[in-house]
Amino acid sequence: MELTREQIEQLEIVKYPQPVLRQTARKVERFDENLELLVLKMIDLMHRNKGVGLLPIR
């Protein structure tokens, strides 16, 4: 499932024990502009919330 720009802009931090954290991540097939935007948004969210790192789903 690819996220739209609108969905990326609405991202929020997910914290344990939310069930989504137990999902298996899909392999990245291509790193395109949309994925770059997602990564930048994740980093921005981390910094604004005084985070120290990002933990991917496994």
Secondary structure, DSSP 8 states (H G I E B T S, - for coil): ----HHHHHT-----TT-GGGGS---------HHHHHHHHHHHHHHHHTT--------
